[in-house]
Amino acid sequence: MATRKQADPSPESLARSHRQRLAAEEGVRAIADVERQASAVRKNMDRLRALRQAKEADDARELAENPPPPPKPKAAKRVKKVAE
């Protein structure tokens, strides 16, 4: 038996199609939000990386200009003799 499409969809099928359409729209919004957040994270990482590299370069330049003083020689430890 061949089934024929109904001219008027049932309320259940209308509700189902409405829910599916809303879910698809929400999915598009969620993906766009995730991409926007990922872009913001990458931008912040680039900013922090640039700051870190600038600080490391400044520290290296400072160390080259002002080398640390040589370490002082350590005094030999005296061994205490125990009386027997």
C-alpha positions in Angstrom: 0.0 0.0 0.0 1.4 3.3 -1.0 1.1 6.0 1.6 0.3 9.5 0.5 1.7 12.6 2.0 -0.8 14.5 4.0 -1.5 18.0 3.0 -1.6 19.3 6.5 1.3 18.0 8.7 0.4 16.9 12.2 1.1 19.1 15.2 3.7 16.5 16.4 5.6 16.8 13.1 5.4 20.6 13.2 6.7 20.6 16.7 9.5 18.2 15.8 10.5 20.2 12.8 10.5 23.4 14.9 12.7 21.8 17.5 15.1 20.6 14.9 15.3 24.0 13.3 15.9 25.6 16.7 18.6 23.0 17.5 20.3 23.7 14.2 20.3 27.4 14.8 21.6 27.0 18.4 24.3 24.7 17.0 25.5 27.3 14.6 25.5 29.9 17.4 27.5 27.6 19.7 30.1 26.8 17.0 30.5 30.5 16.3 30.9 31.2 20.1 33.5 28.5 20.5 35.5 29.8 17.5 35.3 33.4 18.9 36.6 32.2 22.3 39.4 30.2 20.6 40.4 33.2 18.7 40.5 35.3 21.9 42.6 32.6 23.6 45.1 32.5 20.7 45.3 36.3 20.7 46.0 36.4 24.4 48.6 33.6 24.1 50.4 35.6 21.3 50.4 38.7 23.6 51.8 36.8 26.6 54.4 35.1 24.4 55.6 38.5 23.1 55.8 39.8 26.7 57.7 36.7 27.8 60.2 36.9 24.9 60.8 40.6 25.5 61.4 40.0 29.2 63.8 37.1 28.4 65.7 39.3 25.9 65.9 42.1 28.5 67.2 39.7 31.1 69.8 38.3 28.7 70.9 41.8 27.8 71.1 42.7 31.5 73.1 39.6 32.3 75.6 40.4 29.4 76.1 43.9 30.6 76.4 43.1 34.3 77.7 39.6 34.8 77.2 38.2 38.2 80.2 38.4 40.6 82.3 35.3 40.8 81.4 33.0 43.7 83.5 33.3 46.8 85.7 30.3 47.6 84.3 28.3 50.4 86.4 27.8 53.5 87.4 24.3 54.3 85.5 22.7 57.1 87.4 21.9 60.2 87.0 18.4 61.5 86.6 18.2 65.2 88.5 15.4 66.8 86.7 13.3 69.4 88.7 12.5 72.5 88.9 8.8 73.2 
